[in-house]
Amino acid sequence: MRTLFYRLPRLTVLFILIALAGALGAIMSLGRQEDPSLVERYGYVLTMLPGADAERIEATVTDPIESAIRELPEVEEVASTSRANVSQITIRIDEGLSESEVDDAWTLIRAQVDSARNELPGGASTPEVKRMYIGASTMLVGLVWEGEGEPELAVMARYARNLSDRFQNLAGTEETETYGLRKRKSVWRWIRRRWRLLVCRWARRRN
């Protein structure tokens, strides 16, 4: 038996050809994607507390939320950064979980963050839980102001939104995102605050 392939060279060649054909068939049958989708195991929690320094942010905002998240066994790693006015907590979910289990883990994380809201000080924003999208960027487009004078940010923002809408309507586009735009909600919030302040001052003067 040990010298079978040595005595029968044709059998040896036949065995090699069968092995190569089987390997080639296995490779050809593998599923392939141009941009494979990955499980979103990374994310962060962002909370704002205007007027607070880094020490107060860490003690009153970061610590309660981070402690609540660490109670979950699905979370493998938690890291936090506390700066003036801002608390950011980075999360990494266990690599051994399946895609459906990862989705359930994010649901549990949001529930834990909501439960920690009662411990936050007054004036703190609602903690925002964000899953970090993992995928390939097929195309990156940048807009540059080439007109005279200072850049017209409102005009550039309008062009950027229109361009984003056009890309979103293209077949095969999964997601579009724009950077560098001012958030409308924050602008309107600032306007409302200024308006309330002016009304209060006007009422005090009348009294």
TIRO-2110 file (N, C-alpha, C; in Angstrom, 1 decimal):
// TIRO-2110
0.8, -1.2, 0.0, N, 1, A
0.0, 0.0, 0.0, CA, 1, A
0.9, 1.3, 0.0, C, 1, A
2.0, 1.1, 0.7, N, 2, A
2.9, 2.3, 0.8, CA, 2, A
3.5, 2.7, -0.6, C, 2, A
3.7, 1.7, -1.4, N, 3, A
4.3, 1.9, -2.7, CA, 3, A
3.3, 1.9, -3.8, C, 3, A
2.0, 2.0, -3.5, N, 4, A
1.0, 1.9, -4.5, CA, 4, A
1.1, 3.1, -5.5, C, 4, A
1.2, 4.3, -5.1, N, 5, A
1.3, 5.4, -6.0, CA, 5, A
2.7, 5.4, -6.7, C, 5, A
3.7, 4.8, -6.1, N, 6, A
5.0, 4.7, -6.8, CA, 6, A
4.9, 3.7, -7.9, C, 6, A
4.2, 2.6, -7.7, N, 7, A
4.1, 1.6, -8.7, CA, 7, A
3.1, 1.9, -9.8, C, 7, A
2.1, 2.8, -9.5, N, 8, A
1.1, 3.2, -10.5, CA, 8, A
1.1, 4.7, -10.6, C, 8, A
2.0, 5.2, -11.5, N, 9, A
2.1, 6.7, -11.6, CA, 9, A
0.8, 7.3, -12.2, C, 9, A
0.1, 6.6, -13.0, N, 10, A
-1.1, 7.1, -13.5, CA, 10, A
-2.2, 7.4, -12.4, C, 10, A
-2.2, 6.5, -11.5, N, 11, A
-3.1, 6.6, -10.3, CA, 11, A
-2.7, 7.9, -9.5, C, 11, A
-1.4, 8.1, -9.4, N, 12, A
-0.9, 9.3, -8.7, CA, 12, A
-1.4, 10.6, -9.4, C, 12, A
-1.2, 10.6, -10.8, N, 13, A
-1.7, 11.8, -11.5, CA, 13, A
-3.2, 12.0, -11.4, C, 13, A
-3.9, 10.9, -11.5, N, 14, A
-5.4, 11.0, -11.4, CA, 14, A
-5.8, 11.5, -10.0, C, 14, A
-5.1, 11.1, -9.0, N, 15, A
-5.5, 11.6, -7.6, CA, 15, A
-5.2, 13.0, -7.5, C, 15, A
-4.1, 13.5, -8.0, N, 16, A
-3.7, 14.9, -8.0, CA, 16, A
-4.7, 15.8, -8.7, C, 16, A
-5.2, 15.3, -9.9, N, 17, A
-6.1, 16.0, -10.7, CA, 17, A
-7.5, 16.1, -10.0, C, 17, A
-7.9, 15.0, -9.4, N, 18, A
-9.1, 15.0, -8.6, CA, 18, A
-9.1, 16.0, -7.4, C, 18, A
-7.9, 16.0, -6.8, N, 19, A
-7.8, 17.0, -5.6, CA, 19, A
-7.8, 18.4, -6.1, C, 19, A
-7.1, 18.7, -7.2, N, 20, A
-7.1, 20.1, -7.8, CA, 20, A
-8.5, 20.5, -8.2, C, 20, A
-9.3, 19.5, -8.8, N, 21, A
-10.6, 19.9, -9.3, CA, 21, A
-11.5, 20.2, -8.1, C, 21, A
-11.4, 19.4, -7.1, N, 22, A
-12.2, 19.6, -5.9, CA, 22, A
-11.9, 20.9, -5.2, C, 22, A
-10.6, 21.3, -5.1, N, 23, A
-10.2, 22.6, -4.5, CA, 23, A
-10.7, 23.7, -5.4, C, 23, A
-10.6, 23.6, -6.7, N, 24, A
-11.1, 24.7, -7.6, CA, 24, A
-12.6, 24.8, -7.5, C, 24, A
-13.3, 23.7, -7.4, N, 25, A
-14.8, 23.8, -7.2, CA, 25, A
-15.2, 24.5, -5.9, C, 25, A
-14.4, 24.2, -4.8, N, 26, A
-14.7, 24.8, -3.5, CA, 26, A
-14.5, 26.3, -3.6, C, 26, A
-13.4, 26.7, -4.2, N, 27, A
-13.1, 28.1, -4.3, CA, 27, A
-14.2, 28.9, -5.1, C, 27, A
-14.6, 28.3, -6.3, N, 28, A
-15.6, 28.9, -7.1, CA, 28, A
-16.9, 29.0, -6.5, C, 28, A
-17.2, 28.1, -5.5, N, 29, A
-18.6, 28.1, -4.9, CA, 29, A
-18.6, 29.0, -3.7, C, 29, A
-17.5, 29.6, -3.3, N, 30, A
-17.5, 30.5, -2.1, CA, 30, A
-18.3, 31.8, -2.5, C, 30, A
-19.1, 32.3, -1.5, N, 31, A
-19.8, 33.5, -1.7, CA, 31, A
-18.9, 34.7, -1.6, C, 31, A
-19.1, 35.6, -2.5, N, 32, A
-18.2, 36.8, -2.6, CA, 32, A
-19.1, 38.1, -2.7, C, 32, A
-18.6, 39.1, -2.1, N, 33, A
-19.3, 40.4, -2.2, CA, 33, A
-18.2, 41.5, -2.5, C, 33, A
-18.6, 42.4, -3.3, N, 34, A
-17.7, 43.5, -3.7, CA, 34, A
-17.4, 44.4, -2.4, C, 34, A
-18.5, 44.7, -1.7, N, 35, A
-18.3, 45.4, -0.4, CA, 35, A
-19.0, 44.6, 0.7, C, 35, A
-18.3, 43.6, 1.3, N, 36, A
-18.9, 42.8, 2.3, CA, 36, A
-19.4, 43.6, 3.5, C, 36, A
-20.6, 43.2, 4.0, N, 37, A
-21.2, 43.9, 5.1, CA, 37, A
-20.6, 43.4, 6.4, C, 37, A
-20.3, 44.2, 7.3, N, 38, A
-19.7, 43.8, 8.6, CA, 38, A
-20.7, 44.2, 9.7, C, 38, A
-20.5, 43.4, 10.8, N, 39, A
-21.4, 43.7, 11.9, CA, 39, A
-20.9, 44.9, 12.7, C, 39, A
-21.9, 45.7, 13.1, N, 40, A
-21.6, 47.0, 13.8, CA, 40, A
-21.4, 46.7, 15.3, C, 40, A
-20.1, 46.4, 15.6, N, 41, A
-19.8, 46.1, 17.0, CA, 41, A
-19.3, 47.3, 17.8, C, 41, A
-19.0, 48.3, 17.1, N, 42, A
-18.5, 49.5, 17.8, CA, 42, A
-19.5, 50.7, 17.7, C, 42, A
-19.4, 51.5, 18.8, N, 43, A
-20.3, 52.6, 18.9, CA, 43, A
-19.9, 53.5, 20.0, C, 43, A
-20.7, 54.5, 20.3, N, 44, A
-20.4, 55.5, 21.3, CA, 44, A
-21.6, 56.1, 21.9, C, 44, A
-21.5, 56.7, 23.1, N, 45, A
-22.6, 57.4, 23.7, CA, 45, A
-22.1, 58.8, 23.9, C, 45, A
-22.9, 59.8, 23.4, N, 46, A
-22.5, 61.2, 23.5, CA, 46, A
-23.5, 62.0, 24.3, C, 46, A
-23.0, 62.7, 25.3, N, 47, A
-23.8, 63.5, 26.2, CA, 47, A
-23.2, 64.9, 26.4, C, 47, A
-24.1, 65.9, 26.3, N, 48, A
-23.6, 67.3, 26.5, CA, 48, A
-24.1, 67.9, 27.8, C, 48, A
-23.2, 68.6, 28.5, N, 49, A
-23.6, 69.4, 29.7, CA, 49, A
-23.0, 70.8, 29.6, C, 49, A
-23.6, 71.7, 28.9, N, 50, A
-23.0, 73.1, 28.7, CA, 50, A
-22.6, 73.7, 30.0, C, 50, A
-21.4, 74.3, 30.0, N, 51, A
-20.9, 75.0, 31.2, CA, 51, A
-20.2, 74.2, 32.2, C, 51, A
-20.1, 72.9, 32.0, N, 52, A
-19.4, 72.0, 33.0, CA, 52, A
-18.0, 71.8, 32.6, C, 52, A
-17.1, 71.7, 33.5, N, 53, A
-15.7, 71.4, 33.2, CA, 53, A
-15.5, 69.9, 33.1, C, 53, A
-14.3, 69.5, 32.8, N, 54, A
-14.0, 68.1, 32.5, CA, 54, A
-14.3, 67.2, 33.8, C, 54, A
-13.9, 67.7, 35.0, N, 55, A
-14.0, 67.0, 36.2, CA, 55, A
-15.5, 66.7, 36.5, C, 55, A
-16.3, 67.8, 36.4, N, 56, A
-17.7, 67.6, 36.7, CA, 56, A
-18.4, 66.7, 35.6, C, 56, A
-18.0, 66.8, 34.4, N, 57, A
-18.5, 65.9, 33.3, CA, 57, A
-18.2, 64.5, 33.7, C, 57, A
-17.0, 64.2, 34.1, N, 58, A
-16.7, 62.8, 34.4, CA, 58, A
-17.4, 62.3, 35.6, C, 58, A
-17.6, 63.1, 36.7, N, 59, A
-18.2, 62.7, 37.9, CA, 59, A
-19.7, 62.5, 37.8, C, 59, A
-20.3, 63.4, 37.1, N, 60, A
-21.8, 63.5, 37.1, CA, 60, A
-22.5, 62.9, 35.8, C, 60, A
-21.7, 62.8, 34.7, N, 61, A
-22.3, 62.3, 33.5, CA, 61, A
-21.6, 61.0, 33.0, C, 61, A
-20.3, 61.0, 32.9, N, 62, A
-19.6, 59.8, 32.4, CA, 62, A
-19.7, 58.6, 33.3, C, 62, A
-19.4, 58.8, 34.6, N, 63, A
-19.4, 57.7, 35.5, CA, 63, A
-20.7, 56.9, 35.6, C, 63, A
-21.9, 57.6, 35.8, N, 64, A
-23.2, 56.9, 35.8, CA, 64, A
-23.5, 56.1, 34.6, C, 64, A
-23.3, 56.7, 33.4, N, 65, A
-23.6, 56.0, 32.2, CA, 65, A
-22.6, 54.9, 31.9, C, 65, A
-21.3, 55.1, 32.2, N, 66, A
-20.3, 54.0, 32.0, CA, 66, A
-20.6, 52.8, 32.9, C, 66, A
-20.9, 53.1, 34.2, N, 67, A
-21.2, 52.0, 35.1, CA, 67, A
-22.4, 51.2, 34.7, C, 67, A
-23.4, 51.9, 34.2, N, 68, A
-24.6, 51.1, 33.7, CA, 68, A
-24.3, 50.3, 32.5, C, 68, A
-23.4, 50.7, 31.6, N, 69, A
-23.1, 50.0, 30.4, CA, 69, A
-22.2, 48.8, 30.8, C, 69, A
-21.3, 48.9, 31.8, N, 70, A
-20.4, 47.8, 32.2, CA, 70, A
-21.2, 46.7, 32.8, C, 70, A
-22.4, 46.9, 33.2, N, 71, A
-23.2, 45.8, 33.8, CA, 71, A
-23.6, 44.7, 32.8, C, 71, A
-23.5, 45.0, 31.5, N, 72, A
-23.9, 44.1, 30.4, CA, 72, A
-22.8, 43.2, 30.1, C, 72, A
-23.0, 41.9, 30.1, N, 73, A
-21.9, 40.9, 29.7, CA, 73, A
-21.6, 40.9, 28.2, C, 73, A
-22.6, 41.5, 27.4, N, 74, A
-22.3, 41.5, 26.0, CA, 74, A
-21.3, 42.5, 25.6, C, 74, A
-21.0, 43.5, 26.5, N, 75, A
-20.1, 44.6, 26.2, CA, 75, A
-18.7, 44.1, 26.6, C, 75, A
-17.8, 44.1, 25.6, N, 76, A
-16.4, 43.6, 25.9, CA, 76, A
-15.5, 44.7, 26.4, C, 76, A
-15.6, 45.9, 25.9, N, 77, A
-14.7, 47.0, 26.2, CA, 77, A
-15.4, 48.3, 26.3, C, 77, A
-15.1, 49.1, 27.3, N, 78, A
-15.7, 50.4, 27.4, CA, 78, A
-14.6, 51.4, 27.7, C, 78, A
-14.5, 52.5, 27.0, N, 79, A
-13.6, 53.6, 27.2, CA, 79, A
-14.3, 54.9, 27.1, C, 79, A
-13.8, 55.8, 28.0, N, 80, A
-14.5, 57.1, 28.1, CA, 80, A
-13.6, 58.3, 27.9, C, 80, A
-14.1, 59.4, 27.5, N, 81, A
-13.4, 60.6, 27.3, CA, 81, A
-14.2, 61.8, 27.9, C, 81, A
-13.8, 62.5, 28.8, N, 82, A
-14.5, 63.6, 29.4, CA, 82, A
-13.8, 64.9, 29.2, C, 82, A
-14.5, 65.8, 28.5, N, 83, A
-14.0, 67.1, 28.2, CA, 83, A
-15.0, 68.1, 28.7, C, 83, A
-14.6, 69.4, 28.6, N, 84, A
-15.5, 70.5, 29.0, CA, 84, A
-16.7, 70.4, 28.1, C, 84, A
-17.9, 70.3, 28.7, N, 85, A
-19.2, 70.3, 28.1, CA, 85, A
-19.6, 69.0, 27.4, C, 85, A
-18.6, 68.0, 27.2, N, 86, A
-18.9, 66.9, 26.4, CA, 86, A
-18.4, 65.6, 27.2, C, 86, A
-19.2, 64.6, 27.1, N, 87, A
-18.9, 63.2, 27.6, CA, 87, A
-19.1, 62.2, 26.4, C, 87, A
-18.0, 61.5, 26.1, N, 88, A
-18.1, 60.5, 25.0, CA, 88, A
-17.6, 59.1, 25.6, C, 88, A
-18.4, 58.1, 25.4, N, 89, A
-18.1, 56.8, 25.9, CA, 89, A
-18.1, 55.8, 24.7, C, 89, A
-16.9, 55.2, 24.4, N, 90, A
-16.8, 54.3, 23.3, CA, 90, A
-17.1, 52.9, 23.8, C, 90, A
-17.8, 52.1, 22.9, N, 91, A
-18.2, 50.8, 23.3, CA, 91, A
-17.8, 49.8, 22.2, C, 91, A
-17.4, 48.6, 22.7, N, 92, A
-17.1, 47.5, 21.8, CA, 92, A
-17.8, 46.3, 22.3, C, 92, A
-18.6, 45.6, 21.4, N, 93, A
-19.4, 44.5, 21.7, CA, 93, A
-18.6, 43.2, 21.5, C, 93, A
-18.9, 42.2, 22.3, N, 94, A
-18.2, 40.9, 22.2, CA, 94, A
-18.1, 40.4, 20.8, C, 94, A
-16.9, 40.0, 20.4, N, 95, A
-16.7, 39.4, 19.0, CA, 95, A
-17.4, 38.1, 18.8, C, 95, A
-17.7, 37.4, 19.8, N, 96, A
-18.3, 36.1, 19.7, CA, 96, A
-19.8, 36.1, 19.4, C, 96, A
-20.4, 37.2, 19.4, N, 97, A
-21.8, 37.3, 19.2, CA, 97, A
-22.2, 37.4, 17.8, C, 97, A
-23.3, 36.8, 17.4, N, 98, A
-23.8, 36.8, 16.0, CA, 98, A
-24.4, 38.2, 15.7, C, 98, A
-24.8, 38.3, 14.5, N, 99, A
-25.4, 39.6, 14.0, CA, 99, A
-26.7, 39.9, 14.8, C, 99, A
-27.5, 38.9, 14.9, N, 100, A
-28.8, 39.1, 15.7, CA, 100, A
-28.5, 39.4, 17.2, C, 100, A
-27.5, 38.7, 17.7, N, 101, A
-27.2, 39.0, 19.1, CA, 101, A
-26.6, 40.4, 19.3, C, 101, A
-25.9, 40.8, 18.3, N, 102, A
-25.3, 42.2, 18.4, CA, 102, A
-26.4, 43.2, 18.4, C, 102, A
-27.5, 43.0, 17.6, N, 103, A
-28.6, 43.9, 17.5, CA, 103, A
-29.3, 43.9, 18.9, C, 103, A
-29.4, 42.8, 19.5, N, 104, A
-30.1, 42.7, 20.8, CA, 104, A
-29.2, 43.4, 21.9, C, 104, A
-27.9, 43.3, 21.7, N, 105, A
-27.0, 44.0, 22.6, CA, 105, A
-27.1, 45.5, 22.6, C, 105, A
-27.3, 46.0, 21.4, N, 106, A
-27.5, 47.5, 21.2, CA, 106, A
-28.8, 47.9, 21.9, C, 106, A
-29.8, 47.1, 21.8, N, 107, A
-31.1, 47.4, 22.4, CA, 107, A
-30.9, 47.4, 24.0, C, 107, A
-30.1, 46.5, 24.5, N, 108, A
-29.9, 46.5, 25.9, CA, 108, A
-29.0, 47.7, 26.4, C, 108, A
-28.1, 48.1, 25.5, N, 109, A
-27.2, 49.3, 25.8, CA, 109, A
-28.1, 50.5, 25.9, C, 109, A
-29.0, 50.7, 24.9, N, 110, A
-29.9, 51.8, 25.0, CA, 110, A
-30.8, 51.8, 26.2, C, 110, A
-31.2, 50.6, 26.6, N, 111, A
-32.0, 50.5, 27.8, CA, 111, A
-31.2, 50.9, 29.1, C, 111, A
-30.0, 50.5, 29.1, N, 112, A
-29.1, 50.8, 30.3, CA, 112, A
-28.8, 52.3, 30.3, C, 112, A
-28.6, 52.9, 29.2, N, 113, A
-28.3, 54.4, 29.1, CA, 113, A
-29.6, 55.1, 29.5, C, 113, A
-30.7, 54.7, 29.1, N, 114, A
-32.0, 55.4, 29.5, CA, 114, A
-32.2, 55.3, 31.0, C, 114, A
-31.8, 54.1, 31.6, N, 115, A
-32.0, 54.0, 33.1, CA, 115, A
-31.0, 54.9, 33.8, C, 115, A
-29.9, 55.2, 33.2, N, 116, A
-28.9, 56.1, 33.9, CA, 116, A
-29.3, 57.6, 33.7, C, 116, A
-30.2, 57.9, 32.9, N, 117, A
-30.6, 59.3, 32.7, CA, 117, A
-31.1, 60.0, 34.0, C, 117, A
-31.7, 59.2, 34.9, N, 118, A
-32.2, 59.8, 36.2, CA, 118, A
-31.1, 60.3, 37.1, C, 118, A
-29.9, 59.8, 36.9, N, 119, A
-28.7, 60.2, 37.7, CA, 119, A
-28.0, 61.4, 37.1, C, 119, A
-28.3, 61.8, 35.9, N, 120, A
-27.6, 62.9, 35.3, CA, 120, A
-28.1, 64.2, 35.9, C, 120, A
-27.3, 65.2, 36.0, N, 121, A
-27.6, 66.5, 36.5, CA, 121, A
-28.6, 67.3, 35.6, C, 121, A
-29.3, 68.3, 36.1, N, 122, A
-30.1, 69.1, 35.3, CA, 122, A
-29.3, 69.9, 34.2, C, 122, A
-29.9, 70.0, 33.1, N, 123, A
-29.2, 70.7, 32.0, CA, 123, A
-28.5, 69.8, 31.1, C, 123, A
-28.3, 68.5, 31.5, N, 124, A
-27.6, 67.6, 30.6, CA, 124, A
-28.5, 67.1, 29.4, C, 124, A
-28.0, 67.0, 28.3, N, 125, A
-28.7, 66.6, 27.1, CA, 125, A
-29.1, 65.1, 27.2, C, 125, A
-30.0, 64.6, 26.4, N, 126, A
-30.3, 63.2, 26.3, CA, 126, A
-29.2, 62.5, 25.7, C, 126, A
-28.6, 61.4, 26.4, N, 127, A
-27.5, 60.7, 25.9, CA, 127, A
-27.9, 60.1, 24.5, C, 127, A
-27.0, 60.2, 23.6, N, 128, A
-27.2, 59.8, 22.2, CA, 128, A
-26.3, 58.5, 21.9, C, 128, A
-27.0, 57.4, 21.7, N, 129, A
-26.3, 56.2, 21.4, CA, 129, A
-26.1, 56.0, 19.9, C, 129, A
-24.9, 55.9, 19.4, N, 130, A
-24.7, 55.8, 18.0, CA, 130, A
-23.9, 54.5, 17.7, C, 130, A
-24.3, 53.8, 16.7, N, 131, A
-23.6, 52.6, 16.2, CA, 131, A
-22.7, 53.1, 15.0, C, 131, A
-21.4, 52.7, 15.1, N, 132, A
-20.5, 53.2, 14.1, CA, 132, A
-20.6, 52.3, 12.8, C, 132, A
-21.0, 52.9, 11.7, N, 133, A
-21.2, 52.2, 10.5, CA, 133, A
-19.8, 51.7, 10.0, C, 133, A
-19.7, 50.4, 9.6, N, 134, A
-18.5, 49.8, 9.1, CA, 134, A
-18.8, 49.4, 7.7, C, 134, A
-18.1, 50.0, 6.8, N, 135, A
-18.3, 49.6, 5.4, CA, 135, A
-17.3, 50.4, 4.5, C, 135, A
-17.4, 50.1, 3.2, N, 136, A
-16.5, 50.7, 2.3, CA, 136, A
-17.1, 52.0, 1.7, C, 136, A
-16.3, 53.0, 1.7, N, 137, A
-16.8, 54.3, 1.1, CA, 137, A
-16.4, 54.2, -0.4, C, 137, A
-17.4, 54.1, -1.2, N, 138, A
-17.2, 53.9, -2.7, CA, 138, A
-16.7, 55.2, -3.3, C, 138, A
-17.2, 56.4, -2.8, N, 139, A
-16.8, 57.6, -3.4, CA, 139, A
-16.9, 58.7, -2.3, C, 139, A
-15.9, 59.6, -2.3, N, 140, A
-15.9, 60.8, -1.4, CA, 140, A
-15.8, 62.0, -2.3, C, 140, A
-16.7, 62.9, -2.0, N, 141, A
-16.8, 64.2, -2.8, CA, 141, A
-16.7, 65.4, -1.9, C, 141, A
-15.8, 66.3, -2.3, N, 142, A
-15.6, 67.5, -1.5, CA, 142, A
-16.0, 68.8, -2.3, C, 142, A
-16.6, 69.7, -1.6, N, 143, A
-17.0, 71.0, -2.3, CA, 143, A
-16.0, 72.1, -1.8, C, 143, A
-15.5, 72.8, -2.8, N, 144, A
-14.6, 73.9, -2.5, CA, 144, A
-15.1, 75.2, -3.0, C, 144, A
-15.0, 76.2, -2.2, N, 145, A
-15.5, 77.5, -2.6, CA, 145, A
-14.5, 78.2, -3.5, C, 145, A
-14.8, 78.6, -4.7, N, 146, A
-13.8, 79.2, -5.6, CA, 146, A
-14.3, 80.6, -6.0, C, 146, A
-15.3, 81.1, -5.3, N, 147, A
-15.8, 82.4, -5.6, CA, 147, A
-15.0, 83.5, -4.9, C, 147, A
-15.3, 84.7, -5.1, N, 148, A
-14.6, 85.8, -4.5, CA, 148, A
-15.1, 86.0, -3.1, C, 148, A
-14.2, 86.5, -2.2, N, 149, A
-14.6, 86.8, -0.8, CA, 149, A
-14.7, 85.5, 0.0, C, 149, A
-15.3, 85.7, 1.2, N, 150, A
-15.4, 84.6, 2.1, CA, 150, A
-16.4, 83.6, 1.6, C, 150, A
-16.2, 82.3, 2.0, N, 151, A
-17.1, 81.2, 1.5, CA, 151, A
-18.5, 81.4, 2.0, C, 151, A
-19.5, 81.3, 1.1, N, 152, A
-20.9, 81.3, 1.5, CA, 152, A
-21.3, 80.0, 2.0, C, 152, A
-21.3, 79.8, 3.3, N, 153, A
-21.5, 78.5, 3.9, CA, 153, A
-23.0, 78.0, 3.6, C, 153, A
-23.9, 79.0, 3.6, N, 154, A
-25.3, 78.6, 3.4, CA, 154, A
-25.5, 78.0, 1.9, C, 154, A
-24.8, 78.6, 1.0, N, 155, A
-24.9, 78.2, -0.4, CA, 155, A
-24.2, 76.8, -0.5, C, 155, A
-23.0, 76.6, 0.1, N, 156, A
-22.3, 75.4, 0.0, CA, 156, A
-23.1, 74.3, 0.7, C, 156, A
-23.8, 74.6, 1.8, N, 157, A
-24.6, 73.6, 2.5, CA, 157, A
-25.8, 73.1, 1.7, C, 157, A
-26.4, 74.1, 0.9, N, 158, A
-27.5, 73.7, 0.1, CA, 158, A
-27.1, 72.8, -1.1, C, 158, A
-25.9, 73.1, -1.7, N, 159, A
-25.4, 72.3, -2.7, CA, 159, A
-25.0, 70.9, -2.2, C, 159, A
-24.5, 70.8, -1.0, N, 160, A
-24.1, 69.6, -0.4, CA, 160, A
-25.3, 68.7, -0.2, C, 160, A
-26.4, 69.3, 0.4, N, 161, A
-27.6, 68.5, 0.6, CA, 161, A
-28.2, 68.0, -0.7, C, 161, A
-28.3, 68.9, -1.7, N, 162, A
-28.8, 68.5, -3.0, CA, 162, A
-28.0, 67.3, -3.6, C, 162, A
-26.7, 67.4, -3.5, N, 163, A
-25.8, 66.4, -4.0, CA, 163, A
-26.0, 65.1, -3.3, C, 163, A
-26.2, 65.2, -1.9, N, 164, A
-26.4, 64.0, -1.1, CA, 164, A
-27.7, 63.3, -1.5, C, 164, A
-28.8, 64.1, -1.7, N, 165, A
-30.1, 63.6, -2.1, CA, 165, A
-30.0, 62.8, -3.5, C, 165, A
-29.2, 63.4, -4.4, N, 166, A
-29.1, 62.8, -5.7, CA, 166, A
-28.3, 61.4, -5.6, C, 166, A
-27.3, 61.4, -4.8, N, 167, A
-26.6, 60.1, -4.6, CA, 167, A
-27.4, 59.1, -3.9, C, 167, A
-28.3, 59.5, -3.0, N, 168, A
-29.1, 58.6, -2.3, CA, 168, A
-30.2, 58.0, -3.2, C, 168, A
-30.6, 58.7, -4.2, N, 169, A
-31.6, 58.1, -5.1, CA, 169, A
-31.0, 57.2, -6.2, C, 169, A
-29.6, 57.1, -6.2, N, 170, A
-29.0, 56.2, -7.2, CA, 170, A
-29.1, 54.8, -6.8, C, 170, A
-29.3, 53.9, -7.7, N, 171, A
-29.4, 52.5, -7.4, CA, 171, A
-28.1, 51.9, -6.9, C, 171, A
-28.3, 51.1, -5.8, N, 172, A
-27.1, 50.6, -5.2, CA, 172, A
-26.5, 51.4, -4.1, C, 172, A
-27.0, 52.6, -3.8, N, 173, A
-26.5, 53.4, -2.8, CA, 173, A
-27.1, 53.0, -1.4, C, 173, A
-26.3, 52.7, -0.5, N, 174, A
-26.8, 52.2, 0.8, CA, 174, A
-26.9, 53.4, 1.8, C, 174, A
-26.0, 54.3, 1.8, N, 175, A
-26.0, 55.4, 2.8, CA, 175, A
-25.1, 56.5, 2.3, C, 175, A
-25.6, 57.7, 2.5, N, 176, A
-24.8, 58.9, 2.3, CA, 176, A
-24.7, 59.7, 3.5, C, 176, A
-23.7, 60.5, 3.7, N, 177, A
-23.5, 61.3, 4.9, CA, 177, A
-22.7, 62.5, 4.5, C, 177, A
-23.1, 63.6, 5.1, N, 178, A
-22.4, 64.9, 4.8, CA, 178, A
-21.7, 65.4, 6.1, C, 178, A
-20.6, 66.0, 5.9, N, 179, A
-19.8, 66.5, 7.0, CA, 179, A
-19.5, 68.0, 6.8, C, 179, A
-19.4, 68.7, 7.9, N, 180, A
-19.1, 70.1, 7.9, CA, 180, A
-20.3, 71.0, 7.9, C, 180, A
-21.5, 70.4, 8.0, N, 181, A
-22.7, 71.3, 8.0, CA, 181, A
-23.1, 71.6, 9.4, C, 181, A
-23.6, 72.8, 9.6, N, 182, A
-24.1, 73.2, 10.9, CA, 182, A
-25.4, 72.5, 11.1, C, 182, A
-25.6, 72.0, 12.4, N, 183, A
-26.8, 71.4, 12.7, CA, 183, A
-28.0, 72.4, 12.8, C, 183, A
-29.0, 72.1, 12.1, N, 184, A
-30.2, 73.0, 12.2, CA, 184, A
-30.8, 73.1, 13.5, C, 184, A
-30.9, 71.9, 14.2, N, 185, A
-31.5, 71.9, 15.5, CA, 185, A
-30.8, 72.8, 16.5, C, 185, A
-29.5, 72.7, 16.5, N, 186, A
-28.7, 73.5, 17.4, CA, 186, A
-28.9, 75.0, 17.1, C, 186, A
-29.0, 75.4, 15.9, N, 187, A
-29.2, 76.8, 15.5, CA, 187, A
-30.6, 77.3, 16.0, C, 187, A
-31.6, 76.5, 15.8, N, 188, A
-32.9, 76.8, 16.2, CA, 188, A
-33.0, 76.9, 17.7, C, 188, A
-32.3, 76.0, 18.4, N, 189, A
-32.3, 76.0, 19.8, CA, 189, A
-31.7, 77.2, 20.4, C, 189, A
-30.6, 77.7, 19.7, N, 190, A
-29.9, 78.9, 20.1, CA, 190, A
-30.8, 80.1, 19.9, C, 190, A
-31.6, 80.1, 18.8, N, 191, A
-32.5, 81.2, 18.5, CA, 191, A
-33.6, 81.3, 19.6, C, 191, A
-34.1, 80.1, 19.9, N, 192, A
-35.2, 80.1, 21.0, CA, 192, A
-34.7, 80.6, 22.3, C, 192, A
-33.4, 80.2, 22.7, N, 193, A
-32.9, 80.6, 23.9, CA, 193, A
-32.7, 82.1, 23.9, C, 193, A
-32.1, 82.7, 22.8, N, 194, A
-32.0, 84.1, 22.7, CA, 194, A
-33.3, 84.8, 22.8, C, 194, A
-34.3, 84.3, 22.2, N, 195, A
-35.6, 84.9, 22.2, CA, 195, A
-36.2, 84.9, 23.6, C, 195, A
-36.1, 83.8, 24.3, N, 196, A
-36.6, 83.8, 25.7, CA, 196, A
-35.8, 84.8, 26.6, C, 196, A
-34.5, 84.9, 26.4, N, 197, A
-33.7, 85.8, 27.1, CA, 197, A
-34.2, 87.2, 26.9, C, 197, A
-34.4, 87.6, 25.6, N, 198, A
-34.8, 88.9, 25.3, CA, 198, A
-36.2, 89.2, 25.9, C, 198, A
-37.1, 88.2, 25.8, N, 199, A
-38.5, 88.4, 26.4, CA, 199, A
-38.4, 88.6, 27.9, C, 199, A
-37.5, 87.8, 28.6, N, 200, A
-37.4, 88.0, 30.0, CA, 200, A
-36.8, 89.4, 30.4, C, 200, A
-35.8, 89.9, 29.6, N, 201, A
-35.3, 91.2, 29.9, CA, 201, A
-36.3, 92.3, 29.6, C, 201, A
-37.1, 92.1, 28.6, N, 202, A
-38.1, 93.1, 28.2, CA, 202, A
-39.2, 93.1, 29.3, C, 202, A
-39.5, 91.9, 29.9, N, 203, A
-40.6, 91.9, 30.9, CA, 203, A
-40.0, 92.5, 32.2, C, 203, A
-38.7, 92.3, 32.5, N, 204, A
-38.2, 92.9, 33.7, CA, 204, A
-38.1, 94.4, 33.6, C, 204, A
-37.8, 94.9, 32.5, N, 205, A
-37.8, 96.4, 32.3, CA, 205, A
-39.1, 97.0, 32.5, C, 205, A
-40.2, 96.3, 32.0, N, 206, A
-41.5, 96.8, 32.1, CA, 206, A
-42.0, 96.9, 33.6, C, 206, A
-41.5, 95.9, 34.4, N, 207, A
-41.9, 95.8, 35.8, CA, 207, A
-41.0, 96.8, 36.6, C, 207, A
END
